[in-house]
Each structure stands twice: as C-alpha cells, then as structure tokens.
Amino acid sequence: VVSFLLTVILGFKDPVDEDAPAAVANNDLEVRSPLDGTAVALSEVSDPVFAGGVLGKGAAVLPSSGAVYAPFDGVVAAAFPTGHAIGLRHADGAEVLIHIGVDTVKLNGQHFSMKVESGQAVTAGQLLIEFDVDAIKAAGYDVTTPVIITNAELYPEITSQVTGPISHGEALYLAKSVEAVALAK
C-alpha cells in the first residue's frame, strides 16, 4: 500500500508540467473540508503512513455522508480509477490528496463513483466523488479520510486545524506557504 501511494503521489505532475517553471507558493492556502462529518487530527488515522505524515501534512475527516467536494478551485491532478482517492492541484502549486478510508483501494472501485476526470478544472464545492459509507464500513474498512498537502516543500506548515463537527466548505486547516514560514522565523 505504501509503495502504491508513493507511486501515485510522485506521479501527480502531468508530463506537460515538467517543462514549465516550478510553481512557487506565494500565499497561504485555506483548505476547506471536502466532506461532511467530524474533523480529526491526522495522527488519529489508523494507517501509520498517514498518521505519521509520511505522505504529507493535513487533517482527516470521519465522513457522515458519502460525497467528496472540491476544497478549493483547482485542477484534478489524479483521478484514481478505483474512485477511492483524488489528487487536486491549486493554482499556487499546492497538491492535495483526499484518500477515502484506509486500504479502500482493495475494494477495486466497488462503492465509489468518480464524478470528474484527470485534467479537469474544478471549483470549490463541486462534487468530485460519491461513495457508500455504510457499504464500505460493512466490508470492514475504516472510512476516516485524510486530506493532505503532498508537496510540503511549498507548504511546510499546517495551522488553524479544526476538530469536531464539520460540513463541506468549512475551513479545515490553513497551509502556510514557504514565504510565510520564512517570514515568521
């Protein structure tokens, strides 16, 4: 699972992006909750790879309903064919992975319906994925959903993280840009 996730994360950039200048974070990014449910610290995710921040920093949401919405305006960088995860890229360069549940890739797309495709522009609040929370739980999977910044070199610090009940579209955390972190030192 770790090698699969690392391969997917490292593969976020489209080939056309390799010739373009590297994106530079020039301001902080407010990441809004992509789900309705209960916001929890990333350290509370049952998967040690996510909980330990190996794939990136952020937070998680225990969903109360089966819909994932865009947390900001951006582009779909990776729409996983299994529907269990999606990668988004903000105009400032932030890359966010929303991974529905733990080990849910093993469901091979069962109980997930992707509503967008790679390369598609999305707006904050747009429906990205629908999934059946109860069926996934009944199959024995934890549905806690990490929402992480995967390119910490641009956004090395997470602040203002919310915990407790949350609705999609409400602020989940603030990703501090490289410039903001450098100015604070």
C-alpha positions as CSV (number, residue, x, y, z in Angstrom):
1,V,0.0,0.0,0.0
2,V,2.8,2.4,0.9
3,S,4.6,1.9,-2.4
4,F,1.4,2.3,-4.3
5,L,0.6,5.5,-2.6
6,L,4.1,6.9,-3.1
7,T,3.9,6.0,-6.8
8,V,0.6,7.7,-7.1
9,I,1.8,10.8,-5.1
10,L,5.0,11.2,-7.1
11,G,3.1,10.8,-10.3
12,F,0.8,13.8,-9.7
13,K,2.6,16.0,-12.2
14,D,1.4,15.7,-15.8
15,P,4.2,15.3,-18.4
16,V,3.5,18.8,-19.8
17,D,4.2,20.3,-16.4
18,E,7.8,19.1,-16.4
19,D,8.9,21.7,-18.9
20,A,7.1,24.5,-17.1
21,P,8.7,26.5,-14.4
22,A,8.2,25.1,-10.9
23,A,5.2,26.5,-9.0
24,V,6.1,28.7,-6.1
25,A,3.8,29.1,-3.2
26,N,3.2,32.9,-2.8
27,N,0.5,32.8,-0.1
28,D,-1.2,30.7,2.4
29,L,-3.9,28.3,1.3
30,E,-7.1,27.7,3.2
31,V,-8.1,24.1,2.7
32,R,-11.9,23.7,3.2
33,S,-13.4,20.4,4.3
34,P,-14.3,18.2,1.3
35,L,-16.7,16.2,3.4
36,D,-19.5,16.4,6.0
37,G,-18.6,14.7,9.2
38,T,-16.1,15.0,12.1
39,A,-12.7,16.6,11.6
40,V,-9.9,14.8,13.4
41,A,-6.1,15.2,13.7
42,L,-4.2,13.3,11.0
43,S,-2.4,11.5,13.8
44,E,-5.8,9.8,14.6
45,V,-5.9,7.9,11.3
46,S,-5.5,4.2,11.8
47,D,-2.9,3.9,8.9
48,P,0.5,4.7,10.3
49,V,1.7,6.1,6.9
50,F,-1.0,8.8,7.0
51,A,-0.9,9.2,10.8
52,G,2.9,9.7,10.8
53,G,2.7,12.4,8.0
54,V,4.9,10.3,5.6
55,L,2.7,11.3,2.6
56,G,2.1,14.8,3.7
57,K,0.6,17.1,6.4
58,G,-3.0,17.9,6.9
59,A,-6.1,16.6,8.7
60,A,-8.7,13.9,8.3
61,V,-12.5,13.7,8.3
62,L,-14.7,10.9,9.5
63,P,-17.5,11.2,7.0
64,S,-21.2,11.2,7.9
65,S,-22.3,11.1,4.2
66,G,-20.8,9.8,1.0
67,A,-19.8,12.8,-1.0
68,V,-16.4,14.5,-1.6
69,Y,-16.4,18.1,-2.7
70,A,-13.6,20.3,-4.0
71,P,-11.9,22.1,-1.1
72,F,-10.8,25.0,-3.4
73,D,-10.7,26.0,-7.1
74,G,-8.1,23.9,-8.9
75,V,-7.4,21.1,-11.4
76,V,-7.8,17.4,-10.9
77,A,-4.2,16.1,-10.9
78,A,-5.1,12.5,-10.4
79,A,-8.5,10.8,-10.6
80,F,-7.9,7.3,-9.3
81,P,-9.8,4.7,-11.5
82,T,-10.9,2.9,-8.3
83,G,-12.6,6.1,-7.1
84,H,-11.2,5.8,-3.6
85,A,-8.9,8.9,-3.9
86,I,-8.3,12.1,-5.8
87,G,-5.4,14.5,-6.2
88,L,-6.0,18.2,-6.7
89,R,-3.7,21.0,-7.7
90,H,-4.3,24.6,-6.6
91,A,-3.1,27.5,-8.9
92,D,-0.5,28.4,-6.3
93,G,1.0,24.9,-6.6
94,A,-0.4,23.1,-3.6
95,E,-1.2,19.5,-4.2
96,V,-3.8,17.9,-2.0
97,L,-4.7,14.2,-1.8
98,I,-8.1,13.2,-0.5
99,H,-8.0,9.5,0.3
100,I,-11.4,8.0,1.3
101,G,-10.7,5.5,4.0
102,V,-7.9,3.2,4.9
103,D,-6.9,0.4,2.4
104,T,-10.1,1.1,0.4
105,V,-8.1,0.6,-2.8
106,K,-8.7,-3.1,-2.2
107,L,-12.4,-2.6,-3.0
108,N,-11.3,-2.1,-6.6
109,G,-13.8,0.7,-7.2
110,Q,-16.8,-1.0,-5.6
111,H,-18.9,1.5,-3.7
112,F,-17.2,4.5,-5.3
113,S,-18.3,6.7,-8.2
114,M,-15.8,9.3,-9.6
115,K,-17.6,12.4,-11.0
116,V,-14.6,14.2,-12.5
117,E,-11.5,13.2,-14.6
118,S,-7.8,14.0,-14.6
119,G,-7.0,17.4,-16.0
120,Q,-10.5,18.8,-15.4
121,A,-10.8,22.2,-13.8
122,V,-13.0,22.2,-10.6
123,T,-14.5,24.9,-8.4
124,A,-14.7,24.9,-4.7
125,G,-17.7,22.9,-3.6
126,Q,-18.0,20.9,-6.8
127,L,-18.9,17.2,-6.3
128,L,-15.9,15.1,-7.0
129,I,-16.7,11.6,-5.8
130,E,-19.8,9.8,-4.3
131,F,-19.3,6.7,-2.2
132,D,-21.4,4.4,0.0
133,V,-20.2,4.9,3.6
134,D,-22.3,2.1,5.1
135,A,-21.3,-0.5,2.4
136,I,-17.6,0.4,2.9
137,K,-17.9,0.0,6.7
138,A,-19.8,-3.2,6.2
139,A,-17.0,-4.5,4.1
140,G,-14.7,-4.0,7.1
141,Y,-12.9,-0.7,6.1
142,D,-12.2,2.4,8.2
143,V,-13.7,5.4,6.3
144,T,-11.6,8.1,8.0
145,T,-10.5,10.3,5.1
146,P,-7.1,12.0,5.1
147,V,-6.9,15.4,3.4
148,I,-3.2,16.1,3.0
149,I,-0.8,18.5,1.3
150,T,1.6,16.2,-0.5
151,N,4.2,18.9,-1.5
152,A,5.4,20.1,1.8
153,E,8.3,21.9,0.1
154,L,5.8,24.6,-0.9
155,Y,3.5,24.4,2.2
156,P,5.7,23.1,5.1
157,E,3.4,24.1,8.0
158,I,-0.3,23.4,8.8
159,T,-2.1,25.7,11.2
160,S,-5.6,26.6,12.3
161,Q,-6.7,23.0,12.1
162,V,-10.3,22.4,13.1
163,T,-11.5,19.4,15.0
164,G,-15.1,18.3,15.7
165,P,-18.3,18.5,13.6
166,I,-17.7,20.0,10.1
167,S,-19.6,20.5,6.9
168,H,-18.1,20.5,3.4
169,G,-17.0,24.0,2.5
170,E,-16.0,25.0,6.1
171,A,-12.3,25.7,6.8
172,L,-10.4,22.5,7.8
173,Y,-6.9,24.0,8.0
174,L,-4.5,26.6,6.8
175,A,-1.5,25.5,4.8
176,K,1.3,28.0,5.4
177,S,3.4,28.9,2.4
178,V,7.2,28.7,2.3
179,E,7.3,32.6,2.3
180,A,5.0,32.9,5.3
181,V,7.1,30.3,7.3
182,A,10.3,32.1,6.4
183,L,8.9,35.5,7.4
184,A,7.8,34.1,10.8
185,K,11.4,33.0,11.6
